[in-house]
Amino acid sequence: MAFERITVDPTRMGGLPCIRGLRVTVSMVLGQLAGGSSVEEILSDYPYLERADVLAALEYAAAVVNEREVPVARPA
């Protein structure tokens, strides 16, 4: 499974996995969800994100904790 919405760029956000090359990290999205924010609240706070981005962050996190190799998109 490739995570096309998750990108890793060593020059952006310290190389942390981000959503679609934006300066929004997967961990930020997960932290918002863990803190009790709903998907709708996250989308309201970050209007440039899409529902599929939030779901991709969750899928990515699930794959990482399963210790699988996780392919991500690289910047062009």
Secondary structure, DSSP 8 states (H G I E B T S, - for coil): --EEEEE--TTSGGG--EETTSS-BHHHHHHHHHTT--HHHHHHH-TT--HHHHHHHHHHHHHHHTT----EE---
